[in-house]
């Protein structure tokens, strides 16, 4: 089958347009994957900082003293402040930061069978 000179030029233009369109689609997909990866890293940092902060509350209830400086823990830091019966624990990991504040009563807890 013979191809005329006019069709040869159109084929080249069509191929160039297809390559440009595929390049744009590929670039968009790569960009979306990078944003998703960044969001997942932030989620992990925030979750780890929550666990660090929770550990700081437990530490503060056991020690009953504030930390002089943030304590390195599990790749992040914990800062615990104890003021009377209030414990404030700040957990930081990467870009994530969580603060937990607990008010506790130091009186012993009675079991349900006592006083009956």
Number of C-alpha atoms within 10 A of each C-alpha: 3 4 7 8 8 8 9 10 10 11 11 11 11 11 11 12 12 12 12 12 12 12 12 11 12 11 11 11 11 10 11 10 11 11 10 11 11 10 12 12 14 16 14 15 21 20 18 22 28 22 18 27 28 21 18 27 28 14 18 22 18 9 11 18 15 17 17 9 11 15 14 14 15 12 12 19 21 28 22 30 20 20 12 10 12 17 24 20 28 24 30 27 25 15 12 18 20 20 19 15 16 13 12 11 8 8 6 6 7 8 7 7 6 6 6 4
